Amino acid sequence: MSTSAMTSDWTRVGTVPPAALVDARLQLHHAAQIAVSVAISYLAARPDDSHTALSWIAPLRALATEPIPATRPLRIALRVEDLTLQVIDEPGVATRSFALPGHTVADAHAWLGEVLAQAALDPARLTARKHYTIPSHPVMSGAAFSPGAAELRELANYWSNAAGLLAALAYATDGSGPALTWPHHFDVATLIQLPGAGGRTIGVGQSPGDDSYAEPYWYVGPYPYPPITALPPLAGSGHWHTKGWVGAALPASDYVSASDQRSQVTAFIDSAVSASRQLLGA
């Protein structure tokens, strides 16, 4: 089904120029690792790393871990728009919170230790060690979090838009997995498994920015990577990215001025998924 035939909430973005979100994005990325530390410490590891992935909780506008087994199962979440850690109970209610601005990663881990002890979990198991690296920022060396409020609100809108659109796409598309935020690259994405042999997939997602683009961008990635000699045209001002990875890309700066941002993004996704299927012979 075409994404244009689906509905999802959309909040207009662009109040903060996309290129001005880098510092807030980096601080948010490091803040998310605090929640992920709990998942890594208390959930059984899976080969695909999905135990580390975060889900968008729309009513809370937060990224949350899977439920952590305890006397009373809990989830650790990060409310994006104000960089606040939350403890979420089984009904999905935030029962405790810790605002990160003005505090350090060490402060947050000390608070988590108290939360885990009260949940009858051994706080000594909590580790900040990761099996991957993320871009550096002074907060990883002890600086206090100090993101801009407007920038955080803007990033929350990007996440909300992407999570809603991707959830609708996954629901309507055979072979799609859930829309998850992956803590390594920090993209929110769904993966479409194509039928037949060969492990062919199409990843559809939004990155808040990385080494490829220093601003939020949508991507659609066919795998295995197709030859770059005859890539089909794309709608919605999208283009083919071929440096380091092969996929369709739509940076935020290419759609924030559109009168209907959602329509442009969905036109891009529709054309890029169709092109990817064609390139993969599906």
C-alpha positions as CSV (number, residue, x, y, z in Angstrom):
1,M,0.0,0.0,0.0
2,S,1.2,3.5,-0.8
3,T,2.1,5.7,2.2
4,S,0.0,8.4,0.7
5,A,-3.1,6.2,1.4
6,M,-2.2,6.0,5.1
7,T,-2.8,8.6,7.9
8,S,-0.5,9.6,10.7
9,D,-0.1,12.7,12.8
10,W,2.4,15.3,11.5
11,T,3.8,18.4,13.2
12,R,5.4,20.9,10.9
13,V,9.2,21.1,11.3
14,G,11.6,23.8,10.2
15,T,11.1,26.4,13.0
16,V,14.8,25.7,13.9
17,P,16.9,25.4,10.8
18,P,17.8,21.7,10.3
19,A,21.6,22.4,10.3
20,A,21.3,24.1,13.7
21,L,20.2,20.9,15.4
22,V,23.6,19.2,15.6
23,D,24.6,19.9,19.2
24,A,21.1,19.1,20.6
25,R,21.1,15.9,18.5
26,L,24.5,14.8,19.9
27,Q,23.4,15.5,23.5
28,L,20.1,13.6,22.9
29,H,22.1,10.7,21.4
30,H,24.3,10.5,24.6
31,A,21.2,10.8,26.8
32,A,19.5,7.9,25.1
33,Q,22.6,5.7,25.9
34,I,21.7,6.1,29.6
35,A,18.3,4.4,29.0
36,V,20.0,1.8,26.8
37,S,22.4,1.0,29.6
38,V,19.5,-0.5,31.5
39,A,18.4,-2.6,28.5
40,I,22.0,-3.9,28.0
41,S,22.4,-4.6,31.7
42,Y,19.1,-6.4,32.4
43,L,17.8,-7.9,29.1
44,A,19.1,-11.0,27.4
45,A,21.2,-10.1,24.4
46,R,19.9,-10.9,20.9
47,P,22.1,-11.4,17.8
48,D,20.3,-8.6,16.0
49,D,20.8,-6.2,18.9
50,S,17.0,-5.6,19.1
51,H,17.2,-5.7,22.9
52,T,18.9,-2.3,22.8
53,A,16.3,-0.7,20.5
54,L,14.0,2.0,21.7
55,S,10.3,2.5,20.9
56,W,8.5,5.8,20.5
57,I,5.8,6.2,23.1
58,A,3.5,8.8,21.5
59,P,1.5,9.9,24.6
60,L,4.7,10.6,26.5
61,R,6.7,11.8,23.5
62,A,9.5,9.6,24.7
63,L,11.9,6.9,23.6
64,A,11.6,3.8,25.8
65,T,13.3,0.5,26.4
66,E,11.5,-2.8,26.3
67,P,10.0,-3.8,29.7
68,I,12.7,-4.8,32.2
69,P,11.7,-7.9,34.2
70,A,11.4,-7.0,37.9
71,T,8.9,-7.4,40.8
72,R,7.0,-4.8,38.9
73,P,8.2,-4.6,35.3
74,L,9.3,-1.2,34.3
75,R,10.7,0.7,31.2
76,I,13.2,3.4,31.2
77,A,12.3,6.2,28.8
78,L,13.8,9.5,27.6
79,R,11.3,12.3,27.0
80,V,12.9,14.0,24.0
81,E,11.5,17.5,24.1
82,D,13.0,18.3,27.5
83,L,15.7,15.6,27.9
84,T,14.1,14.0,31.0
85,L,14.6,10.3,32.0
86,Q,11.4,8.6,33.1
87,V,10.4,5.3,34.8
88,I,7.4,3.9,33.0
89,D,5.2,1.3,34.8
90,E,3.2,-1.5,33.2
91,P,0.1,0.7,32.4
92,G,2.4,3.1,30.6
93,V,2.4,5.8,33.3
94,A,5.6,7.8,34.2
95,T,6.1,7.3,37.9
96,R,9.5,8.9,38.4
97,S,11.6,11.4,36.4
98,F,15.0,12.9,36.3
99,A,15.7,16.0,34.2
100,L,19.1,15.8,32.6
101,P,19.8,19.5,31.8
102,G,22.3,20.7,34.4
103,H,23.3,17.2,35.4
104,T,25.9,14.7,34.1
105,V,25.8,11.2,32.9
106,A,27.2,10.1,36.3
107,D,24.4,11.9,38.0
108,A,21.9,10.0,35.8
109,H,23.5,6.6,36.5
110,A,23.4,7.4,40.3
111,W,19.6,8.1,40.0
112,L,19.1,4.9,38.0
113,G,20.9,2.9,40.6
114,E,18.3,4.1,43.2
115,V,15.4,3.3,40.8
116,L,16.7,-0.2,40.1
117,A,17.3,-1.0,43.8
118,Q,13.7,0.1,44.6
119,A,12.6,-2.3,41.8
120,A,14.5,-5.2,43.6
121,L,17.1,-5.3,40.8
122,D,20.8,-5.4,41.6
123,P,22.2,-2.0,40.8
124,A,25.7,-3.5,40.6
125,R,24.7,-5.0,37.3
126,L,24.1,-1.6,35.7
127,T,26.9,-0.9,33.2
128,A,27.6,2.0,30.9
129,R,29.7,-0.1,28.6
130,K,28.6,-0.5,25.0
131,H,29.7,-2.8,22.2
132,Y,29.6,0.2,19.8
133,T,30.7,3.8,19.7
134,I,28.8,6.9,19.0
135,P,30.0,10.5,18.0
136,S,31.8,12.3,20.9
137,H,30.4,15.2,22.9
138,P,31.7,16.9,26.1
139,V,28.9,15.2,28.1
140,M,30.7,11.9,27.6
141,S,33.7,13.4,29.5
142,G,31.7,14.7,32.5
143,A,30.1,18.0,31.2
144,A,26.6,18.7,32.2
145,F,23.8,18.4,29.6
146,S,22.8,21.8,28.3
147,P,20.7,21.5,25.1
148,G,18.7,24.3,23.6
149,A,15.0,24.0,24.5
150,A,13.8,25.0,21.0
151,E,16.2,22.5,19.4
152,L,14.9,19.7,21.6
153,R,11.3,20.5,20.8
154,E,12.1,20.4,17.1
155,L,13.9,17.0,17.4
156,A,10.9,15.6,19.3
157,N,8.7,16.7,16.4
158,Y,11.0,15.0,13.9
159,W,10.8,11.8,16.0
160,S,7.0,12.0,16.4
161,N,6.5,12.5,12.6
162,A,8.8,9.7,11.7
163,A,7.5,7.2,14.3
164,G,3.9,7.8,13.2
165,L,4.6,7.5,9.5
166,L,6.8,4.5,9.8
167,A,4.3,2.7,12.1
168,A,1.6,3.2,9.5
169,L,4.0,2.0,6.7
170,A,4.9,-1.1,8.7
171,Y,1.3,-1.9,9.4
172,A,0.3,-1.6,5.7
173,T,3.4,-3.4,4.2
174,D,3.9,-7.1,4.1
175,G,7.2,-8.2,5.6
176,S,7.8,-5.0,7.6
177,G,9.2,-5.1,11.1
178,P,8.3,-2.6,13.9
179,A,9.5,1.0,13.8
180,L,12.4,1.2,16.2
181,T,15.1,3.6,17.2
182,W,18.5,2.0,17.1
183,P,20.9,3.5,19.7
184,H,24.1,3.1,17.6
185,H,23.2,5.1,14.5
186,F,20.2,6.7,16.3
187,D,17.9,6.3,13.3
188,V,14.2,5.3,13.6
189,A,13.4,2.8,11.0
190,T,11.4,-0.2,9.8
191,L,12.9,-3.1,7.7
192,I,11.0,-4.6,4.9
193,Q,11.9,-8.3,4.3
194,L,11.3,-9.2,0.7
195,P,10.0,-12.7,-0.2
196,G,12.3,-15.3,-1.7
197,A,15.9,-16.2,-1.2
198,G,18.9,-13.9,-0.9
199,G,18.0,-11.9,2.2
200,R,16.8,-8.9,0.2
201,T,15.6,-6.0,2.4
202,I,14.5,-2.4,2.1
203,G,15.2,-0.2,5.1
204,V,13.0,2.9,5.5
205,G,13.8,5.4,8.2
206,Q,14.8,8.8,9.4
207,S,18.2,9.7,10.8
208,P,18.5,12.8,13.0
209,G,21.8,13.5,11.3
210,D,25.2,11.7,11.0
211,D,28.4,11.7,9.0
212,S,26.5,11.5,5.8
213,Y,24.2,14.5,6.4
214,A,24.6,16.9,9.4
215,E,20.8,17.4,9.6
216,P,17.8,15.1,9.8
217,Y,17.1,13.1,6.7
218,W,14.9,10.3,5.4
219,Y,16.4,7.3,3.7
220,V,15.3,4.2,1.8
221,G,18.0,1.6,1.5
222,P,17.8,-1.5,-0.8
223,Y,20.0,-4.4,0.2
224,P,22.1,-5.9,-1.3
225,Y,23.3,-2.6,-2.6
226,P,22.4,-2.3,-6.3
227,P,24.7,-1.1,-9.1
228,I,24.8,2.7,-9.2
229,T,24.9,3.0,-13.0
230,A,21.1,3.0,-13.6
231,L,19.3,4.3,-10.5
232,P,15.7,5.3,-11.2
233,P,14.5,8.9,-10.7
234,L,12.9,9.8,-7.3
235,A,9.9,11.9,-6.4
236,G,9.7,14.5,-3.6
237,S,13.1,16.1,-4.3
238,G,14.9,12.9,-3.2
239,H,18.2,11.8,-4.6
240,W,20.4,8.7,-4.6
241,H,23.2,8.7,-2.1
242,T,26.2,6.6,-3.2
243,K,29.1,7.5,-0.9
244,G,29.7,4.8,1.7
245,W,26.2,3.3,1.2
246,V,23.6,3.2,-1.6
247,G,20.1,4.4,-0.9
248,A,17.6,7.2,-1.6
249,A,17.9,10.2,0.7
250,L,15.8,13.3,1.5
251,P,17.5,15.8,3.8
252,A,15.2,18.0,5.9
253,S,16.4,21.2,4.2
254,D,14.9,19.9,1.0
255,Y,11.4,19.6,2.3
256,V,10.9,21.9,5.3
257,S,9.8,24.8,3.1
258,A,7.1,22.7,1.4
259,S,3.5,23.7,2.0
260,D,2.7,20.1,2.7
261,Q,5.7,18.5,4.3
262,R,4.1,15.1,4.9
263,S,2.9,14.8,1.3
264,Q,6.4,15.5,0.0
265,V,8.0,13.0,2.4
266,T,5.4,10.2,1.5
267,A,5.9,10.9,-2.2
268,F,9.6,10.4,-1.7
269,I,9.2,7.2,0.3
270,D,6.6,5.7,-2.2
271,S,8.9,6.4,-5.1
272,A,12.1,5.2,-3.3
273,V,10.5,1.9,-2.1
274,S,9.1,1.2,-5.5
275,A,12.5,1.9,-7.1
276,S,14.2,-0.3,-4.5
277,R,11.8,-3.2,-5.3
278,Q,12.6,-2.7,-9.0
279,L,16.4,-2.7,-8.3
280,L,16.2,-5.8,-6.2
281,G,13.9,-7.6,-8.7
282,A,11.0,-7.9,-6.3
